[in-house]
Structure formats: C-alpha cells, structure tokens
Amino acid sequence: MIRIGAMVSGGGTNLQAVLDAIDAGKIDGQVVTVVSSKEGAYAIERAAKHNIPSVVISKKDYPNGGFEKALIDHFKSMNVDLIILAGYMTILGEEFIKAFENKIMNIHPALIPSFCGDGFYGLRVHEKALEYGVKVSGATIHFVNEKADAGAIILQGTVDVANDETPESLQKKIMENVEWKLLPKAVSLFCEDRISIKDGKAYVDLKD
C-alpha cells in the first residue's frame, strides 16, 4: 500500500477527489498525513472526516530558516511514498524537492507550457488564457522540480472555452471536468508503478 502525503492551503477540493477515489477502491494507496500551510484551511476538516492526521507547517514560523527541514522531517517520519500538492500555495525549495525527487505531484490549471511558471496561479492563469483568446484550456498533472511548473508532465486534460467564458467560470469548468478526475488518475498510476521517468520526461502506461 502506497503511503500518500498531501499538502494544502485552502478548501482541499482536489484532496477530496483523491479521498473519494480511495474510498471507491480506485487508488491502491492511503493518505496518511495532510500538511497545511496555514491554520483554518477547510482541507484540514476534510482530513479529519477521514480520520487522517493533519499538521500546520507554516513558512512564517521559520523566519530564521528550517522550514524545508521541518517538512522533510515530517514526511519522512510518516514514511510517505508520494506527496501531492492539492492546492498548496507556498513555494517549495530545492532542499525539499531533492529529498523527494519524482515523488511530488502537482496540478496546474493550464496546459503546460502555456500560462505557467512564476506568478501564474489561481485566477491569474485563467485571466491570461482568456486574454490570449485560447479555444481550449485545461489542467496538467506534473512532477515537481526546482523550476516552477517545469517538472515532467504526467497527464493533461482539456475543456472547450466558451465565447462568454469568465476567469471564474473557466476555473470551475477545469476543476470539475479535469482536475478532480485527472489527479486521482495520476495518483492511481503512481501507486500501480505505471509511471517511469527517462531523460526528464514521464512515460505513462495507460493500458488497462
């Protein structure tokens, strides 16, 4: 059984999608810890409803350094095999990323390499996509490396962009039709050892 750690900052809808998939028997793994970047995140309540222990590890509590080490120590103490960033809004440093190389999975609400990198998060991603006039958008599941949104792409999914689309409606459409489906699928593939990395690219075995 693959042991999964989740990192959250807000409502945790992507975390919920993974928990629902586990409950439905679609993921051969178990979320064993949830780490929030701040107090009061609703994702902590979601964890509690599933009897999953949670902890707040906030960067602001480490003004003199040690934040990365605190995260590393926590996840290693929980013996996690995979870490998922489920709406986590704090930038992670090289020390943490190297400690869990190709074991940190993130979801970005656009089709990488478009509308990604430094400064592209939340509604800003969708605002820029609409400003550009894209006809399709979507989400990307990727491994995390030292550069923002530059790790190996695991899965991508798309939605059509309507003529009257707003950033808010596009965000909702992508979450419901892509993010909540794709993240559980990627986690399942990892748990079944169906993702391999070669020359910085992820190769996925999608055979049933």
C-alpha positions as CSV (number, residue, x, y, z in Angstrom):
1,M,0.0,0.0,0.0
2,I,1.4,3.3,-1.1
3,R,1.6,5.9,1.6
4,I,0.5,9.4,0.4
5,G,1.1,12.8,2.0
6,A,-1.0,15.8,0.9
7,M,0.0,19.5,1.1
8,V,-2.9,22.0,1.2
9,S,-3.6,25.7,1.7
10,G,-7.3,26.1,1.2
11,G,-10.6,24.2,0.6
12,G,-9.0,21.0,-0.5
13,T,-11.3,20.0,-3.3
14,N,-8.6,18.2,-5.1
15,L,-7.7,16.4,-1.9
16,Q,-11.4,15.4,-1.6
17,A,-11.3,14.0,-5.1
18,V,-8.4,11.8,-4.2
19,L,-10.0,10.7,-0.9
20,D,-13.2,9.8,-2.8
21,A,-11.3,7.7,-5.3
22,I,-9.6,5.9,-2.5
23,D,-12.9,5.2,-0.9
24,A,-14.2,3.9,-4.2
25,G,-11.3,1.5,-4.5
26,K,-9.8,3.3,-7.5
27,I,-6.5,4.0,-5.8
28,D,-4.3,1.4,-4.2
29,G,-2.9,3.8,-1.6
30,Q,-3.8,5.7,1.5
31,V,-3.4,9.3,2.5
32,V,-1.6,9.1,5.9
33,T,-0.9,12.8,6.6
34,V,-2.1,16.2,5.5
35,V,0.1,19.2,5.9
36,S,-1.4,22.7,5.7
37,S,0.5,25.9,5.1
38,K,-1.9,27.8,7.4
39,E,-4.4,27.4,10.2
40,G,-8.1,27.2,9.4
41,A,-7.8,25.7,5.9
42,Y,-11.0,23.7,5.2
43,A,-8.9,20.9,3.8
44,I,-7.9,20.1,7.5
45,E,-11.6,19.4,8.2
46,R,-11.8,17.1,5.2
47,A,-8.8,15.2,6.6
48,A,-10.4,14.9,10.0
49,K,-13.6,13.4,8.5
50,H,-11.4,10.7,7.1
51,N,-9.5,10.2,10.3
52,I,-6.3,11.4,8.7
53,P,-3.9,13.3,11.0
54,S,-3.0,16.8,9.9
55,V,-0.4,19.3,10.9
56,V,0.2,23.0,10.1
57,I,3.8,23.7,9.0
58,S,3.9,27.4,8.0
59,K,6.9,29.1,6.4
60,K,6.3,32.2,8.6
61,D,7.0,30.2,11.7
62,Y,10.6,29.7,10.4
63,P,11.9,33.2,9.9
64,N,15.5,32.1,10.5
65,G,15.3,29.0,8.2
66,G,14.5,25.4,8.8
67,F,11.1,25.3,7.0
68,E,12.3,22.9,4.4
69,K,13.8,20.6,7.0
70,A,10.6,20.6,9.1
71,L,8.7,19.4,6.0
72,I,11.3,16.8,5.2
73,D,11.4,15.5,8.7
74,H,7.6,15.3,8.9
75,F,7.1,13.4,5.7
76,K,10.0,11.1,6.4
77,S,8.6,10.3,9.9
78,M,5.3,9.3,8.1
79,N,7.2,7.1,5.6
80,V,5.4,8.7,2.6
81,D,6.0,7.3,-0.9
82,L,4.2,10.1,-2.7
83,I,3.4,13.7,-1.9
84,I,0.5,15.5,-3.7
85,L,0.2,19.3,-3.8
86,A,-3.6,19.7,-3.6
87,G,-4.0,23.5,-3.8
88,Y,-0.7,24.2,-1.9
89,M,0.2,27.9,-2.3
90,T,3.7,28.1,-0.8
91,I,6.8,27.9,-3.0
92,L,8.9,24.8,-2.2
93,G,12.7,25.0,-2.2
94,E,15.4,22.8,-3.7
95,E,16.2,21.0,-0.4
96,F,12.7,19.6,-0.1
97,I,12.2,18.8,-3.7
98,K,15.5,16.9,-3.9
99,A,14.6,14.9,-0.8
100,F,11.5,13.6,-2.7
101,E,12.7,13.6,-6.3
102,N,10.0,12.4,-8.7
103,K,7.7,11.8,-5.7
104,I,6.0,15.2,-5.5
105,M,2.9,15.6,-7.8
106,N,1.3,18.9,-8.6
107,I,-1.7,20.1,-10.6
108,H,-1.6,23.2,-12.6
109,P,-4.8,24.7,-14.1
110,A,-3.5,25.2,-17.6
111,L,-1.8,23.2,-20.4
112,I,1.9,23.5,-19.6
113,P,4.0,25.0,-21.1
114,S,1.3,27.7,-21.6
115,F,0.3,30.1,-18.8
116,C,2.6,28.6,-16.2
117,G,5.7,29.5,-14.2
118,D,6.4,32.3,-11.7
119,G,3.3,34.3,-10.9
120,F,0.8,32.0,-12.7
121,Y,-1.6,30.7,-10.0
122,G,-5.2,30.9,-9.1
123,L,-7.5,33.1,-11.3
124,R,-4.5,34.8,-12.9
125,V,-3.9,31.7,-15.0
126,H,-7.4,31.8,-16.5
127,E,-7.4,35.6,-16.9
128,K,-4.3,35.3,-19.1
129,A,-5.6,32.4,-21.1
130,L,-8.8,34.3,-21.9
131,E,-6.8,37.5,-22.7
132,Y,-4.9,35.4,-25.3
133,G,-8.1,34.1,-26.7
134,V,-7.5,30.3,-26.3
135,K,-10.2,28.0,-27.6
136,V,-9.3,25.1,-25.3
137,S,-7.7,25.1,-21.9
138,G,-7.3,22.5,-19.2
139,A,-5.0,21.2,-16.4
140,T,-1.7,19.4,-16.2
141,I,-0.5,16.9,-13.6
142,H,3.3,17.0,-13.3
143,F,6.1,16.1,-11.0
144,V,7.7,19.0,-9.2
145,N,11.3,20.0,-9.8
146,E,13.3,23.1,-8.9
147,K,11.7,25.3,-11.5
148,A,8.1,26.4,-11.3
149,D,5.7,24.2,-13.3
150,A,8.7,22.7,-15.2
151,G,8.7,19.1,-14.0
152,A,7.9,16.0,-16.1
153,I,4.3,16.1,-17.4
154,I,2.2,13.0,-16.3
155,L,-1.3,13.7,-17.6
156,Q,-3.2,16.6,-19.3
157,G,-6.8,17.1,-20.0
158,T,-8.8,19.8,-21.8
159,V,-12.1,21.7,-21.9
160,D,-13.5,23.9,-24.6
161,V,-13.5,27.6,-23.8
162,A,-16.9,29.3,-24.5
163,N,-17.2,32.7,-26.1
164,D,-18.7,34.2,-22.9
165,E,-16.2,32.5,-20.6
166,T,-15.1,34.3,-17.5
167,P,-12.0,33.5,-15.4
168,E,-14.3,32.2,-12.7
169,S,-16.4,30.1,-15.0
170,L,-13.3,28.7,-16.7
171,Q,-11.7,27.9,-13.3
172,K,-14.8,26.0,-12.2
173,K,-15.1,24.1,-15.5
174,I,-11.5,23.0,-15.4
175,M,-11.7,21.9,-11.8
176,E,-14.9,19.9,-12.2
177,N,-14.1,18.3,-15.6
178,V,-10.3,17.9,-15.5
179,E,-8.6,18.4,-12.1
180,W,-10.9,16.3,-10.0
181,K,-10.6,13.4,-12.5
182,L,-7.0,13.7,-13.5
183,L,-5.3,14.0,-10.1
184,P,-6.9,10.7,-8.8
185,K,-6.0,9.0,-12.0
186,A,-2.3,10.2,-11.8
187,V,-2.1,9.1,-8.2
188,S,-3.5,5.7,-9.1
189,L,-0.9,5.3,-11.9
190,F,1.8,6.1,-9.4
191,C,0.5,3.6,-6.9
192,E,0.5,0.9,-9.6
193,D,4.1,1.8,-10.6
194,R,2.9,2.7,-14.1
195,I,4.9,6.0,-14.4
196,S,8.6,6.0,-15.4
197,I,11.0,8.9,-15.8
198,K,13.5,9.0,-18.6
199,D,15.5,12.0,-19.8
200,G,13.3,14.3,-17.8
201,K,10.1,13.1,-19.3
202,A,7.3,11.0,-17.7
203,Y,6.2,7.9,-19.6
204,V,2.9,6.6,-18.6
205,D,1.5,3.0,-19.0
206,L,-2.2,3.6,-19.7
207,K,-3.0,0.0,-20.7
208,D,-5.9,-1.4,-18.8
